[in-house]
Structures are given as structure tokens and as C-alpha cells.
């Protein structure tokens, strides 16, 4: 089951199975060359909070590896639910 909940502008949630991504706070519209967010990723009541620039492929790859290690999941599973960064 996957779903996006945008009912609270300061706590946007994307749920995929037991994996939950939450954007904490608001997006800043100035400086659109970046998309810096505070991201909370949770799997079975274990959470990671991380400041992240979603436009930075290297940072996105790093958080995918960190989540895979912390949650004992494969990077392929987490990559499959994150936006494609081709």
C-alpha cells in the first residue's frame, strides 16, 4: 500500500508498506536550484532524521545506503520507492 498525504503542509507523508517518508516543515520557494528538506524516514518504529537536498544525487544515494543499513533492508527496495534520479 502506497500513499501521499499532503493534508498538513508542514508534515507531508509518503507511505509505502511499512516504510514512511515525512517532510518536516515547509518548502522554501526561494533558491529553486535546491530543494533542501528535513526528511524523517521510519521503518517499524525506527526513525532517521536527515537534512537533505533532494536535487543532490550523491546525498540521495547516501541516505538510501544509510536507511538500508539502519533498517536491515536492501538498497534496491528503498531505491524503488524513492524518486528516480537518472
Secondary structure, DSSP 8 states (H G I E B T S, - for coil): -EEEE-SSTTEEEEEETTEEEEEES----S-TT--EEEEEEEETTEEEEEEEETT-HHHHHHHHHHHHHHHT--HHHHHHHS----
